[in-house]
Amino acid sequence: MDFSKEYIKMCDCPEIQEYADTDGFRSLNILPNVYWDKEHGFSSFYRYKHSNNIWLPRQDQLQEMVKKDLTDIELIEEIYDYLCENPNEIKVKADYSMEMVWLAYMMKEKFSKTWNGEEWG
């Protein structure tokens, strides 16, 4: 699980945070959600979002957001093809975690936004 400052910053946006309160991520997941406590600067695990926390989606949650009706193999092929065909749109750096890669892909697919190192645009 990625707890880097950049991943926390990438997740701290309305597009991501609105998913934390959906019934799908509260009731269907066996694992609790991961949050970053903005006030105290540490991660915590809760079933529900608290007002002072930033939801940090796990890789499986990010994949579920873009999966549609694809099989797991088809989803992997889709992100692979996308990364190969559009390397500058996602701007994946060599040190990106898998959460960062899937978050960048999800934001591009769902909201047509790319990460510029500071914000989604």
N, CA, C and O atoms as CSV, one atom per row, in Angstrom:
chain,resi,resn,atom,element,x,y,z
A,1,MET,N,N,0.844,-1.178,0.000
A,1,MET,CA,C,0.000,0.000,0.000
A,1,MET,C,C,0.885,1.234,0.000
A,1,MET,O,O,1.846,1.317,0.764
A,2,ASP,N,N,0.563,2.180,-0.847
A,2,ASP,CA,C,1.359,3.391,-1.008
A,2,ASP,C,C,0.924,4.461,0.001
A,2,ASP,O,O,-0.240,4.861,0.032
A,3,PHE,N,N,1.875,4.917,0.822
A,3,PHE,CA,C,1.624,6.007,1.766
A,3,PHE,C,C,2.535,7.201,1.461
A,3,PHE,O,O,2.782,8.034,2.332
A,4,SER,N,N,3.034,7.280,0.225
A,4,SER,CA,C,3.934,8.371,-0.131
A,4,SER,C,C,3.175,9.701,-0.149
A,4,SER,O,O,1.956,9.739,-0.316
A,5,LYS,N,N,3.924,10.781,0.027
A,5,LYS,CA,C,3.316,12.115,0.007
A,5,LYS,C,C,2.641,12.388,-1.329
A,5,LYS,O,O,1.572,12.996,-1.375
A,6,GLU,N,N,3.265,11.936,-2.423
A,6,GLU,CA,C,2.671,12.189,-3.740
A,6,GLU,C,C,1.356,11.439,-3.919
A,6,GLU,O,O,0.398,11.997,-4.455
A,7,TYR,N,N,1.294,10.176,-3.475
A,7,TYR,CA,C,0.049,9.420,-3.618
A,7,TYR,C,C,-1.058,10.044,-2.772
A,7,TYR,O,O,-2.204,10.128,-3.214
A,8,ILE,N,N,-0.727,10.476,-1.579
A,8,ILE,CA,C,-1.717,11.136,-0.719
A,8,ILE,C,C,-2.226,12.395,-1.410
A,8,ILE,O,O,-3.426,12.670,-1.405
A,9,LYS,N,N,-1.317,13.155,-1.999
A,9,LYS,CA,C,-1.706,14.380,-2.704
A,9,LYS,C,C,-2.582,14.052,-3.919
A,9,LYS,O,O,-3.554,14.756,-4.191
A,10,MET,N,N,-2.239,12.992,-4.644
A,10,MET,CA,C,-3.016,12.587,-5.809
A,10,MET,C,C,-4.435,12.180,-5.413
A,10,MET,O,O,-5.383,12.413,-6.163
A,11,CYS,N,N,-4.577,11.579,-4.250
A,11,CYS,CA,C,-5.889,11.104,-3.794
A,11,CYS,C,C,-6.743,12.212,-3.194
A,11,CYS,O,O,-7.959,12.064,-3.083
A,12,ASP,N,N,-6.131,13.299,-2.815
A,12,ASP,CA,C,-6.852,14.386,-2.140
A,12,ASP,C,C,-7.553,15.283,-3.167
A,12,ASP,O,O,-7.188,16.444,-3.352
A,13,CYS,N,N,-8.561,14.720,-3.825
A,13,CYS,CA,C,-9.341,15.457,-4.818
A,13,CYS,C,C,-10.789,14.969,-4.747
A,13,CYS,O,O,-11.035,13.833,-4.341
A,14,PRO,N,N,-11.738,15.802,-5.132
A,14,PRO,CA,C,-13.149,15.416,-5.023
A,14,PRO,C,C,-13.503,14.154,-5.797
A,14,PRO,O,O,-14.321,13.357,-5.338
A,15,GLU,N,N,-12.893,13.960,-6.977
A,15,GLU,CA,C,-13.225,12.803,-7.794
A,15,GLU,C,C,-12.956,11.493,-7.053
A,15,GLU,O,O,-13.723,10.538,-7.174
A,16,ILE,N,N,-11.881,11.454,-6.296
A,16,ILE,CA,C,-11.535,10.243,-5.550
A,16,ILE,C,C,-12.310,10.173,-4.241
A,16,ILE,O,O,-12.856,9.126,-3.894
A,17,GLN,N,N,-12.357,11.265,-3.531
A,17,GLN,CA,C,-12.963,11.253,-2.202
A,17,GLN,C,C,-14.454,10.934,-2.228
A,17,GLN,O,O,-14.985,10.398,-1.256
A,18,GLU,N,N,-15.138,11.257,-3.327
A,18,GLU,CA,C,-16.569,10.931,-3.386
A,18,GLU,C,C,-16.807,9.423,-3.412
A,18,GLU,O,O,-17.857,8.958,-2.968
A,19,TYR,N,N,-15.845,8.653,-3.926
A,19,TYR,CA,C,-15.973,7.198,-3.938
A,19,TYR,C,C,-15.916,6.600,-2.530
A,19,TYR,O,O,-16.490,5.538,-2.292
A,20,ALA,N,N,-15.249,7.252,-1.616
A,20,ALA,CA,C,-15.073,6.701,-0.266
A,20,ALA,C,C,-16.404,6.549,0.448
A,20,ALA,O,O,-16.542,5.702,1.331
A,21,ASP,N,N,-17.372,7.350,0.080
A,21,ASP,CA,C,-18.663,7.312,0.761
A,21,ASP,C,C,-19.715,6.490,0.042
A,21,ASP,O,O,-20.866,6.459,0.478
A,22,THR,N,N,-19.359,5.829,-1.035
A,22,THR,CA,C,-20.345,5.044,-1.756
A,22,THR,C,C,-20.564,3.714,-1.064
A,22,THR,O,O,-19.654,3.166,-0.441
A,23,ASP,N,N,-21.764,3.206,-1.176
A,23,ASP,CA,C,-22.096,1.930,-0.538
A,23,ASP,C,C,-21.236,0.788,-1.052
A,23,ASP,O,O,-20.943,-0.150,-0.311
A,24,GLY,N,N,-20.831,0.858,-2.308
A,24,GLY,CA,C,-20.024,-0.213,-2.879
A,24,GLY,C,C,-18.717,-0.420,-2.152
A,24,GLY,O,O,-18.289,-1.558,-1.962
A,25,PHE,N,N,-18.072,0.663,-1.740
A,25,PHE,CA,C,-16.789,0.517,-1.062
A,25,PHE,C,C,-16.946,0.381,0.439
A,25,PHE,O,O,-15.980,0.049,1.126
A,26,ARG,N,N,-18.127,0.626,0.964
A,26,ARG,CA,C,-18.361,0.409,2.393
A,26,ARG,C,C,-18.805,-1.011,2.655
A,26,ARG,O,O,-18.297,-1.667,3.565
A,27,SER,N,N,-19.747,-1.491,1.866
A,27,SER,CA,C,-20.389,-2.748,2.229
A,27,SER,C,C,-19.837,-3.982,1.511
A,27,SER,O,O,-19.948,-5.091,2.032
A,28,LEU,N,N,-19.248,-3.810,0.333
A,28,LEU,CA,C,-18.812,-4.982,-0.419
A,28,LEU,C,C,-17.394,-5.424,-0.095
A,28,LEU,O,O,-17.026,-6.561,-0.388
A,29,ASN,N,N,-16.606,-4.568,0.490
A,29,ASN,CA,C,-15.220,-4.918,0.778
A,29,ASN,C,C,-15.079,-5.578,2.138
A,29,ASN,O,O,-15.623,-5.110,3.138
A,30,ILE,N,N,-14.350,-6.652,2.148
A,30,ILE,CA,C,-14.055,-7.316,3.415
A,30,ILE,C,C,-13.007,-6.511,4.175
A,30,ILE,O,O,-13.085,-6.372,5.396
A,31,LEU,N,N,-12.029,-5.984,3.447
A,31,LEU,CA,C,-10.977,-5.183,4.066
A,31,LEU,C,C,-11.491,-3.777,4.343
A,31,LEU,O,O,-12.261,-3.237,3.548
A,32,PRO,N,N,-11.085,-3.185,5.439
A,32,PRO,CA,C,-11.494,-1.797,5.680
A,32,PRO,C,C,-10.766,-0.860,4.717
A,32,PRO,O,O,-9.724,-1.208,4.160
A,33,ASN,N,N,-11.324,0.319,4.533
A,33,ASN,CA,C,-10.679,1.320,3.692
A,33,ASN,C,C,-9.490,1.918,4.420
A,33,ASN,O,O,-9.445,1.925,5.650
A,34,VAL,N,N,-8.525,2.421,3.660
A,34,VAL,CA,C,-7.324,3.038,4.218
A,34,VAL,C,C,-7.473,4.554,4.081
A,34,VAL,O,O,-7.831,5.061,3.017
A,35,TYR,N,N,-7.196,5.261,5.163
A,35,TYR,CA,C,-7.296,6.717,5.170
A,35,TYR,C,C,-6.009,7.324,5.714
A,35,TYR,O,O,-5.314,6.717,6.529
A,36,TRP,N,N,-5.705,8.531,5.250
A,36,TRP,CA,C,-4.599,9.314,5.771
A,36,TRP,C,C,-5.179,10.403,6.652
A,36,TRP,O,O,-5.998,11.200,6.194
A,37,ASP,N,N,-4.771,10.447,7.895
A,37,ASP,CA,C,-5.246,11.452,8.836
A,37,ASP,C,C,-4.469,12.744,8.602
A,37,ASP,O,O,-3.277,12.820,8.901
A,38,LYS,N,N,-5.148,13.761,8.065
A,38,LYS,CA,C,-4.483,15.023,7.714
A,38,LYS,C,C,-3.961,15.753,8.950
A,38,LYS,O,O,-2.930,16.422,8.883
A,39,GLU,N,N,-4.645,15.633,10.049
A,39,GLU,CA,C,-4.259,16.365,11.259
A,39,GLU,C,C,-3.048,15.738,11.942
A,39,GLU,O,O,-2.136,16.446,12.369
A,40,HIS,N,N,-3.037,14.418,12.045
A,40,HIS,CA,C,-1.980,13.737,12.790
A,40,HIS,C,C,-0.902,13.116,11.905
A,40,HIS,O,O,0.153,12.723,12.403
A,41,GLY,N,N,-1.151,13.022,10.606
A,41,GLY,CA,C,-0.141,12.518,9.683
A,41,GLY,C,C,0.149,11.036,9.795
A,41,GLY,O,O,1.317,10.646,9.805
A,42,PHE,N,N,-0.870,10.198,9.879
A,42,PHE,CA,C,-0.655,8.755,9.879
A,42,PHE,C,C,-1.839,8.076,9.204
A,42,PHE,O,O,-2.908,8.664,9.042
A,43,SER,N,N,-1.622,6.828,8.815
A,43,SER,CA,C,-2.692,6.080,8.154
A,43,SER,C,C,-3.549,5.379,9.185
A,43,SER,O,O,-3.103,5.075,10.291
A,44,SER,N,N,-4.790,5.128,8.798
A,44,SER,CA,C,-5.719,4.425,9.667
A,44,SER,C,C,-6.670,3.609,8.800
A,44,SER,O,O,-6.788,3.841,7.596
A,45,PHE,N,N,-7.331,2.671,9.413
A,45,PHE,CA,C,-8.241,1.777,8.699
A,45,PHE,C,C,-9.624,1.909,9.311
A,45,PHE,O,O,-9.816,1.679,10.505
A,46,TYR,N,N,-10.590,2.285,8.472
A,46,TYR,CA,C,-11.961,2.466,8.929
A,46,TYR,C,C,-12.912,1.883,7.893
A,46,TYR,O,O,-12.552,1.693,6.731
A,47,ARG,N,N,-14.112,1.610,8.330
A,47,ARG,CA,C,-15.155,1.197,7.395
A,47,ARG,C,C,-15.775,2.418,6.737
A,47,ARG,O,O,-16.278,2.324,5.617
A,48,TYR,N,N,-15.747,3.579,7.421
A,48,TYR,CA,C,-16.376,4.799,6.906
A,48,TYR,C,C,-15.382,5.951,6.935
A,48,TYR,O,O,-14.456,5.975,7.746
A,49,LYS,N,N,-15.593,6.902,6.035
A,49,LYS,CA,C,-14.733,8.081,5.953
A,49,LYS,C,C,-15.020,9.033,7.110
A,49,LYS,O,O,-16.179,9.302,7.424
A,50,HIS,N,N,-13.977,9.533,7.733
A,50,HIS,CA,C,-14.090,10.552,8.771
A,50,HIS,C,C,-13.732,11.891,8.139
A,50,HIS,O,O,-13.004,11.931,7.148
A,51,SER,N,N,-14.222,12.962,8.688
A,51,SER,CA,C,-14.102,14.283,8.054
A,51,SER,C,C,-12.657,14.752,7.873
A,51,SER,O,O,-12.378,15.503,6.939
A,52,ASN,N,N,-11.750,14.339,8.723
A,52,ASN,CA,C,-10.375,14.831,8.648
A,52,ASN,C,C,-9.431,13.868,7.923
A,52,ASN,O,O,-8.211,14.009,8.007
A,53,ASN,N,N,-9.998,12.894,7.214
A,53,ASN,CA,C,-9.183,11.871,6.572
A,53,ASN,C,C,-9.247,11.954,5.058
A,53,ASN,O,O,-10.237,12.417,4.491
A,54,ILE,N,N,-8.191,11.505,4.414
A,54,ILE,CA,C,-8.147,11.371,2.956
A,54,ILE,C,C,-8.186,9.882,2.650
A,54,ILE,O,O,-7.349,9.119,3.131
A,55,TRP,N,N,-9.156,9.474,1.851
A,55,TRP,CA,C,-9.240,8.073,1.468
A,55,TRP,C,C,-8.122,7.746,0.495
A,55,TRP,O,O,-7.926,8.455,-0.492
A,56,LEU,N,N,-7.385,6.671,0.770
A,56,LEU,CA,C,-6.312,6.183,-0.100
A,56,LEU,C,C,-6.765,4.857,-0.703
A,56,LEU,O,O,-6.651,3.816,-0.057
A,57,PRO,N,N,-7.278,4.880,-1.933
A,57,PRO,CA,C,-7.772,3.630,-2.512
A,57,PRO,C,C,-6.658,2.603,-2.696
A,57,PRO,O,O,-5.543,2.927,-3.104
A,58,ARG,N,N,-6.993,1.375,-2.386
A,58,ARG,CA,C,-6.088,0.262,-2.645
A,58,ARG,C,C,-6.110,-0.053,-4.139
A,58,ARG,O,O,-7.020,0.369,-4.854
A,59,GLN,N,N,-5.121,-0.784,-4.600
A,59,GLN,CA,C,-5.035,-1.133,-6.017
A,59,GLN,C,C,-6.283,-1.878,-6.481
A,59,GLN,O,O,-6.791,-1.595,-7.566
A,60,ASP,N,N,-6.783,-2.810,-5.697
A,60,ASP,CA,C,-7.976,-3.559,-6.107
A,60,ASP,C,C,-9.196,-2.648,-6.227
A,60,ASP,O,O,-10.048,-2.878,-7.085
A,61,GLN,N,N,-9.296,-1.622,-5.388
A,61,GLN,CA,C,-10.411,-0.691,-5.474
A,61,GLN,C,C,-10.312,0.168,-6.734
A,61,GLN,O,O,-11.322,0.427,-7.389
A,62,LEU,N,N,-9.116,0.603,-7.071
A,62,LEU,CA,C,-8.910,1.389,-8.292
A,62,LEU,C,C,-9.246,0.555,-9.528
A,62,LEU,O,O,-9.857,1.054,-10.473
A,63,GLN,N,N,-8.848,-0.708,-9.515
A,63,GLN,CA,C,-9.153,-1.584,-10.651
A,63,GLN,C,C,-10.657,-1.785,-10.787
A,63,GLN,O,O,-11.186,-1.829,-11.898
A,64,GLU,N,N,-11.332,-1.906,-9.671
A,64,GLU,CA,C,-12.784,-2.090,-9.698
A,64,GLU,C,C,-13.497,-0.875,-10.293
A,64,GLU,O,O,-14.541,-1.017,-10.929
A,65,MET,N,N,-12.938,0.305,-10.089
A,65,MET,CA,C,-13.548,1.530,-10.613
A,65,MET,C,C,-13.541,1.579,-12.141
A,65,MET,O,O,-14.416,2.206,-12.737
A,66,VAL,N,N,-12.575,0.931,-12.780
A,66,VAL,CA,C,-12.455,0.982,-14.241
A,66,VAL,C,C,-12.751,-0.352,-14.916
A,66,VAL,O,O,-12.682,-0.454,-16.141
A,67,LYS,N,N,-13.077,-1.362,-14.140
A,67,LYS,CA,C,-13.187,-2.717,-14.683
A,67,LYS,C,C,-14.322,-2.890,-15.694
A,67,LYS,O,O,-14.177,-3.656,-16.647
A,68,LYS,N,N,-15.426,-2.209,-15.513
A,68,LYS,CA,C,-16.600,-2.392,-16.370
A,68,LYS,C,C,-16.977,-3.866,-16.332
A,68,LYS,O,O,-17.097,-4.438,-15.248
A,69,ASP,N,N,-17.163,-4.486,-17.475
A,69,ASP,CA,C,-17.476,-5.917,-17.500
A,69,ASP,C,C,-16.324,-6.724,-18.089
A,69,ASP,O,O,-16.535,-7.764,-18.713
A,70,LEU,N,N,-15.114,-6.236,-17.883
A,70,LEU,CA,C,-13.922,-6.920,-18.379
A,70,LEU,C,C,-13.474,-8.009,-17.414
A,70,LEU,O,O,-13.701,-7.913,-16.208
A,71,THR,N,N,-12.843,-9.033,-17.946
A,71,THR,CA,C,-12.190,-10.017,-17.081
A,71,THR,C,C,-10.907,-9.378,-16.552
A,71,THR,O,O,-10.491,-8.327,-17.041
A,72,ASP,N,N,-10.287,-9.994,-15.574
A,72,ASP,CA,C,-9.034,-9.468,-15.040
A,72,ASP,C,C,-7.957,-9.384,-16.114
A,72,ASP,O,O,-7.223,-8.398,-16.182
A,73,ILE,N,N,-7.858,-10.411,-16.953
A,73,ILE,CA,C,-6.862,-10.423,-18.029
A,73,ILE,C,C,-7.145,-9.302,-19.029
A,73,ILE,O,O,-6.215,-8.628,-19.474
A,74,GLU,N,N,-8.396,-9.096,-19.385
A,74,GLU,CA,C,-8.753,-8.023,-20.315
A,74,GLU,C,C,-8.423,-6.652,-19.730
A,74,GLU,O,O,-7.993,-5.751,-20.451
A,75,LEU,N,N,-8.623,-6.500,-18.433
A,75,LEU,CA,C,-8.296,-5.231,-17.778
A,75,LEU,C,C,-6.791,-4.970,-17.817
A,75,LEU,O,O,-6.358,-3.851,-18.092
A,76,ILE,N,N,-6.008,-5.994,-17.545
A,76,ILE,CA,C,-4.551,-5.854,-17.611
A,76,ILE,C,C,-4.127,-5.515,-19.040
A,76,ILE,O,O,-3.271,-4.654,-19.242
A,77,GLU,N,N,-4.716,-6.180,-20.024
A,77,GLU,CA,C,-4.396,-5.879,-21.426
A,77,GLU,C,C,-4.774,-4.443,-21.775
A,77,GLU,O,O,-4.051,-3.770,-22.510
A,78,GLU,N,N,-5.907,-3.971,-21.249
A,78,GLU,CA,C,-6.359,-2.615,-21.541
A,78,GLU,C,C,-5.392,-1.560,-20.986
A,78,GLU,O,O,-5.045,-0.609,-21.687
A,79,ILE,N,N,-4.957,-1.725,-19.736
A,79,ILE,CA,C,-4.035,-0.730,-19.176
A,79,ILE,C,C,-2.658,-0.849,-19.837
A,79,ILE,O,O,-1.982,0.160,-20.041
A,80,TYR,N,N,-2.246,-2.050,-20.165
A,80,TYR,CA,C,-0.970,-2.231,-20.862
A,80,TYR,C,C,-0.995,-1.520,-22.212
A,80,TYR,O,O,-0.081,-0.764,-22.542
A,81,ASP,N,N,-2.048,-1.769,-22.988
A,81,ASP,CA,C,-2.175,-1.121,-24.294
A,81,ASP,C,C,-2.207,0.399,-24.146
A,81,ASP,O,O,-1.574,1.120,-24.917
A,82,TYR,N,N,-2.932,0.865,-23.173
A,82,TYR,CA,C,-3.046,2.310,-22.981
A,82,TYR,C,C,-1.693,2.930,-22.633
A,82,TYR,O,O,-1.325,3.966,-23.188
A,83,LEU,N,N,-0.957,2.306,-21.722
A,83,LEU,CA,C,0.358,2.821,-21.337
A,83,LEU,C,C,1.339,2.813,-22.508
A,83,LEU,O,O,2.151,3.726,-22.651
A,84,CYS,N,N,1.258,1.779,-23.339
A,84,CYS,CA,C,2.154,1.695,-24.493
A,84,CYS,C,C,1.793,2.719,-25.571
A,84,CYS,O,O,2.673,3.308,-26.199
A,85,GLU,N,N,0.504,2.923,-25.776
A,85,GLU,CA,C,0.049,3.823,-26.831
A,85,GLU,C,C,0.072,5.288,-26.429
A,85,GLU,O,O,0.173,6.155,-27.296
A,86,ASN,N,N,-0.019,5.588,-25.140
A,86,ASN,CA,C,-0.113,6.973,-24.664
A,86,ASN,C,C,0.845,7.238,-23.501
A,86,ASN,O,O,0.405,7.651,-22.428
A,87,PRO,N,N,2.136,7.008,-23.693
A,87,PRO,CA,C,3.052,7.118,-22.553
A,87,PRO,C,C,3.134,8.518,-21.953
A,87,PRO,O,O,3.432,8.652,-20.766
A,88,ASN,N,N,2.882,9.548,-22.726
A,88,ASN,CA,C,2.984,10.916,-22.204
A,88,ASN,C,C,1.708,11.421,-21.541
A,88,ASN,O,O,1.752,12.388,-20.781
A,89,GLU,N,N,0.578,10.785,-21.814
A,89,GLU,CA,C,-0.668,11.252,-21.214
A,89,GLU,C,C,-0.734,10.950,-19.725
A,89,GLU,O,O,-1.142,11.804,-18.937
A,90,ILE,N,N,-0.340,9.758,-19.336
A,90,ILE,CA,C,-0.360,9.417,-17.911
A,90,ILE,C,C,0.912,9.901,-17.236
A,90,ILE,O,O,0.908,10.166,-16.034
A,91,LYS,N,N,1.993,10.021,-17.982
A,91,LYS,CA,C,3.272,10.483,-17.449
A,91,LYS,C,C,3.705,9.661,-16.232
A,91,LYS,O,O,4.072,10.204,-15.190
A,92,VAL,N,N,3.651,8.370,-16.393
A,92,VAL,CA,C,4.056,7.468,-15.319
A,92,VAL,C,C,5.559,7.542,-15.160
A,92,VAL,O,O,6.309,7.347,-16.117
A,93,LYS,N,N,5.987,7.825,-13.955
A,93,LYS,CA,C,7.413,7.870,-13.671
A,93,LYS,C,C,7.885,6.473,-13.255
A,93,LYS,O,O,7.085,5.636,-12.835
A,94,ALA,N,N,9.150,6.243,-13.373
A,94,ALA,CA,C,9.710,4.937,-13.047
A,94,ALA,C,C,9.485,4.554,-11.588
A,94,ALA,O,O,9.407,3.368,-11.268
A,95,ASP,N,N,9.379,5.537,-10.702
A,95,ASP,CA,C,9.214,5.217,-9.289
A,95,ASP,C,C,7.756,5.233,-8.835
A,95,ASP,O,O,7.491,5.192,-7.634
A,96,TYR,N,N,6.816,5.291,-9.761
A,96,TYR,CA,C,5.395,5.242,-9.395
A,96,TYR,C,C,5.065,3.871,-8.810
A,96,TYR,O,O,5.545,2.844,-9.290
A,97,SER,N,N,4.249,3.874,-7.780
A,97,SER,CA,C,3.740,2.622,-7.231
A,97,SER,C,C,2.620,2.125,-8.143
A,97,SER,O,O,2.144,2.867,-9.002
A,98,MET,N,N,2.207,0.898,-7.963
A,98,MET,CA,C,1.099,0.375,-8.754
A,98,MET,C,C,-0.192,1.128,-8.435
A,98,MET,O,O,-1.033,1.300,-9.317
A,99,GLU,N,N,-0.362,1.576,-7.201
A,99,GLU,CA,C,-1.533,2.397,-6.873
A,99,GLU,C,C,-1.531,3.685,-7.690
A,99,GLU,O,O,-2.574,4.102,-8.192
A,100,MET,N,N,-0.354,4.322,-7.826
A,100,MET,CA,C,-0.269,5.558,-8.605
A,100,MET,C,C,-0.595,5.314,-10.072
A,100,MET,O,O,-1.286,6.121,-10.694
A,101,VAL,N,N,-0.106,4.215,-10.629
A,101,VAL,CA,C,-0.368,3.893,-12.031
A,101,VAL,C,C,-1.869,3.674,-12.236
A,101,VAL,O,O,-2.452,4.223,-13.171
A,102,TRP,N,N,-2.494,2.875,-11.369
A,102,TRP,CA,C,-3.916,2.602,-11.522
A,102,TRP,C,C,-4.756,3.847,-11.241
A,102,TRP,O,O,-5.791,4.046,-11.879
A,103,LEU,N,N,-4.329,4.682,-10.302
A,103,LEU,CA,C,-5.052,5.928,-10.044
A,103,LEU,C,C,-4.979,6.846,-11.264
A,103,LEU,O,O,-5.992,7.420,-11.665
A,104,ALA,N,N,-3.798,6.990,-11.854
A,104,ALA,CA,C,-3.644,7.830,-13.041
A,104,ALA,C,C,-4.501,7.308,-14.191
A,104,ALA,O,O,-5.138,8.086,-14.902
A,105,TYR,N,N,-4.513,6.002,-14.367
A,105,TYR,CA,C,-5.332,5.395,-15.419
A,105,TYR,C,C,-6.817,5.626,-15.160
A,105,TYR,O,O,-7.558,5.987,-16.075
A,106,MET,N,N,-7.253,5.422,-13.923
A,106,MET,CA,C,-8.656,5.613,-13.576
A,106,MET,C,C,-9.082,7.061,-13.799
A,106,MET,O,O,-10.158,7.310,-14.343
A,107,MET,N,N,-8.249,8.023,-13.385
A,107,MET,CA,C,-8.592,9.434,-13.548
A,107,MET,C,C,-8.685,9.804,-15.033
A,107,MET,O,O,-9.531,10.612,-15.419
A,108,LYS,N,N,-7.831,9.225,-15.854
A,108,LYS,CA,C,-7.869,9.490,-17.293
A,108,LYS,C,C,-9.118,8.880,-17.915
A,108,LYS,O,O,-9.795,9.528,-18.713
A,109,GLU,N,N,-9.422,7.654,-17.559
A,109,GLU,CA,C,-10.572,6.957,-18.135
A,109,GLU,C,C,-11.906,7.559,-17.700
A,109,GLU,O,O,-12.797,7.749,-18.528
A,110,LYS,N,N,-12.051,7.858,-16.424
A,110,LYS,CA,C,-13.333,8.315,-15.898
A,110,LYS,C,C,-13.541,9.827,-15.990
A,110,LYS,O,O,-14.667,10.288,-16.181
A,111,PHE,N,N,-12.460,10.602,-15.856
A,111,PHE,CA,C,-12.601,12.054,-15.760
A,111,PHE,C,C,-11.775,12.825,-16.795
A,111,PHE,O,O,-11.785,14.056,-16.800
A,112,SER,N,N,-11.058,12.106,-17.674
A,112,SER,CA,C,-10.205,12.732,-18.690
A,112,SER,C,C,-9.203,13.704,-18.067
A,112,SER,O,O,-8.957,14.783,-18.607
A,113,LYS,N,N,-8.634,13.320,-16.944
A,113,LYS,CA,C,-7.662,14.163,-16.250
A,113,LYS,C,C,-6.329,13.447,-16.146
A,113,LYS,O,O,-6.275,12.224,-16.013
A,114,THR,N,N,-5.246,14.227,-16.207
A,114,THR,CA,C,-3.898,13.687,-16.024
A,114,THR,C,C,-3.213,14.429,-14.888
A,114,THR,O,O,-3.545,15.577,-14.593
A,115,TRP,N,N,-2.265,13.774,-14.260
A,115,TRP,CA,C,-1.520,14.319,-13.127
A,115,TRP,C,C,-0.303,15.048,-13.660
A,115,TRP,O,O,0.478,14.476,-14.420
A,116,ASN,N,N,-0.129,16.316,-13.269
A,116,ASN,CA,C,1.021,17.096,-13.752
A,116,ASN,C,C,2.123,17.190,-12.705
A,116,ASN,O,O,3.083,17.940,-12.884
A,117,GLY,N,N,2.001,16.455,-11.638
A,117,GLY,CA,C,2.967,16.499,-10.555
A,117,GLY,C,C,2.496,17.314,-9.372
A,117,GLY,O,O,3.055,17.222,-8.279
A,118,GLU,N,N,1.470,18.107,-9.593
A,118,GLU,CA,C,0.906,18.954,-8.540
A,118,GLU,C,C,-0.594,18.797,-8.403
A,118,GLU,O,O,-1.126,18.838,-7.294
A,119,GLU,N,N,-1.290,18.614,-9.538
A,119,GLU,CA,C,-2.747,18.525,-9.508
A,119,GLU,C,C,-3.259,17.802,-10.753
A,119,GLU,O,O,-2.519,17.584,-11.713
A,120,TRP,N,N,-4.541,17.435,-10.715
A,120,TRP,CA,C,-5.196,16.817,-11.853
A,120,TRP,C,C,-5.700,17.917,-12.785
A,120,TRP,O,O,-6.335,18.873,-12.340
A,121,GLY,N,N,-5.418,17.778,-14.063
A,121,GLY,CA,C,-5.900,18.801,-15.010
A,121,GLY,C,C,-6.292,18.207,-16.328
A,121,GLY,O,O,-6.715,18.929,-17.230
